Amino acid sequence: MTGAPASAAGGSSPARQAPAADDEGQDGARTARGGKLAAAAVNQASVWNVANLLTMLRLVLVPGFVALMLADGGYDPAWRSFAWAAFAIAMITDLFDGHLARTYNLVTDFGKIADPIADKAIMGAALICLSALGDLPWWVTVVILGRELGVTLLRFWVIRYGVIPASRGGKLKTLTQGVAVGMYILALTGWLATLRFWVMGVAVVLTVVSGLDYVRQAIVLRRRGIKGREAVVEESEE
């Protein structure tokens, strides 16, 4: 008599445990799905962080800057002052968005693509407007924009071997360009007009020198990458 209940209990135990295991599996699946949905929501929301919003502001400022720059024929001092304010805001946001993204881990794929586009868009718009109005020689615009395009192509050329970091010369070039272009946007006269000529001269020199340095870095990075691959192939063959 005592054996039967024990056997019955033993036989019914797996039956009772199976649903529990199924429940745990279902709970785990629901948790996993919930985790994936939550992660997707976080990734989607992360695009709208303060760093990316500053980048978006810079992109929006580009057409506004062009409209202000060319208003009333492009030579009205008041409109040029408003254009300078828009350009200055764009340059200031450029200083902060990248720093905020790196400091607070706000780096996103959107920011990686949009940030350099916004930088080149506002600077390119300013240079083209100044040259179109006759305030800046076209060769200066061609040199600066050509350098930016060349460096971008270099980065893509060696991206399989590594990333070319921003150099101090490149950062100094950006700062000098911003100051020089800002001075040309304003309707300056007298010694300030002479000063901006020399500041732009320094910016052009830094543009060329830093561009050549990027070429050197790209060549070195590519050679190292090729040697590294050859070494790996040789080790695998041995």
Phi, psi and omega in degrees: 000321182288333181289325184296311179300321181298318181294320180296318180297317181295323182288328183276345184296313178299326180296321180287328184283331184300311178300324180298317179296321179296319179300317180296320179296318179294318178299319180295320179295317179297322179295317180297315179296319179297321179296318179295319179295320179295317179297320179296320179296320179295316180297322181291318181289333185295340178297327183269051176262172187297325180296314179292326177296323176294321177296317178298320178300320180295322178293320179293328182291338184299304179295326177296319178297315181299318180297318179292322183294323184262001181297140177056041177086353176088005184238006179282123183302325181293312178295324178295326177294319177295321178297319178299320179298318178295318179296318180296318178298318179298317180294322180293317179296329177296327180289331189261327188295317178294320179296317179295319181297317181285321184290318185253019176055050180252020182289127179229164177297323178299315181296321180299325181273315188286326185299307178295328177296316180296319179301310184288329182293313183290320179291318179297318179298318181295314182295316181295318178297316180297319179290321179296328179276354179085010180276338184223132179301143181297329183295330176294315179298318180296317181297313184292311181290326176296321178296316181297317178295318180297317179295321178298316179295323177298318180299319178291327182295323185251011186297334179289341181259343180153184182248134176278115182287156176291128182269166177296323178298320179295319179293319178294322176301314181299316180296314181295319177300316181299317179294314182296312180296321177300321179292326178286330178295320178289148179277077183270151177224171176068218185292335177292324177294324177291320180297318182294331176299315181289324177297319177294324176300317177297319180298319180295317179298314179296326178298313181291313183297313180294327176295317177296325178294322176295323177298315179299314180298321181295318180296315180297316181297319180294317179297316179297319180296318179295316179297320179297318178294319179297322179295320180294319179296317180296319180294322180293326179289328178289000000 
